[in-house]
């Protein structure tokens, strides 16, 4: 596993950024062919692609940060199985509306470290199957930057100083006689050059009694009482010195003789560690000042954003109330509009029926008007005719027509009658002469009937007949003219 080369490329990192939503300001480093997962560059931590698929995000979730802080474990130390189990439990708890605390995790299982500093998760009753026999995930790793500094508050707690001024004084004039316990408390050890030791956070506080007891030679079965007595005596000496509450200075630092004679601390190693410690503390101090300044700025911005959020929430509540009122009024208006629409439809139906009835009435009215106008015209014509008949002009017109008719009769019929009369008179005269000749001679004339021969009308009677016929003719013509005028 330590000889595996990373298969992650720049294009793969771009895909990771899009898929797992990396921030734009996050620096991601592609491993070179000489880099290995067990030895990341200084200031970086090894991250596997399976961790991202398991739910790991940067910055890490608050639950994961609390677990790492309480358990004093670095993120780079978690194995494939451990990170998969922890992130899966965090997601499972979030889906159920709960928060995975370190206490809950400790009840489900425990984190166990091996000789190389790798942390795995073990559980007696939790059945979790995350084993990958192919181990195809070991080549999908890359590097992310990680903060490796401690704040001033943590240093004050670790070194048991009262205030920051005392810490500065002790850092500037730190003696070459440094207690090994302090080195372990701030995360420095003789194995600082190892890959996983660089990622370790500060270890838990080691009691002075345990340190003193660890420096005692292995006990023998016969000297158990003496060992307990010596241990008790040394603990009392340490407690007596620490209970005096004296001001700590470089010249009056209490360093037990056992520590000075310890085989792990030599003079040259102590000086080297002192220089490294001084440099690290100076860097931490500068970082602490920057962090405090940024913390103040972020605090101001946070307070301002909180006020803005409160104002926005108030406005949102007002808007919601106003929206609820508007929705209520709108619903009432919609109900009114529905009622008005129903009434409008009924009114429209009534209007359409009335329009149809009106059209029928208009057609009937037109028919009656036409009939009335015809009757009025007839009545007016008869009235005019009656009035005209009663007027003098009508009489004059009638007389004129009669006169014209008479003239016409005279011109046409009378003349014809005259011609007929003349012809009849000629015939009668001729017949009269013939009859006279017949009577005188007594001879018969061919073509003459006995009635013609026997008839002997007088001239006076013939004139009267002609005159009576003329009178009848004139009377008939006057009657015809009267009928035409009416």
Protein Blocks (a to p, Z undefined) as FASTA:
>chain_A
ZZpccfbdfklmmmmmmmnopafklccddddfkbcfklccehiacddfklmmnopacddd
fklmmmmmmnopafklpcfklmmmmmmmmmmmmmnopacdfklmmmnmccdddfkopacd
ddfklccdfbdfkopmmmmccdddddfbdcfklmmmmnopablmlmmmmmmmccfbdcfk
lmmmnopafklmpmklmmpccdddddfklmmmmmpccddfklmmmmmmmmmmmmmmmmmm
mmnopacdfklcccdfklmmpmklcfklmmmmmmmmmmmmmmmmmmmmmmmmmmmmmmmm
mmmmmmmmmmmmmmmmmmmmmmmmmmmmmmmmmmmmmmmmmmmmmmmmmmmmmmmmmmmm
mmmmmmmmmmmmmmmmmmmmmmmmmmmmmpmklmmmmmmmmmmmmmmmmmmmmmmmmmmm
mmmmmmmmmmmmmmmmmmmnopacehiafklmmpccdfklmmmmmmmmmmmmmmmmmmmm
mmmmZZ
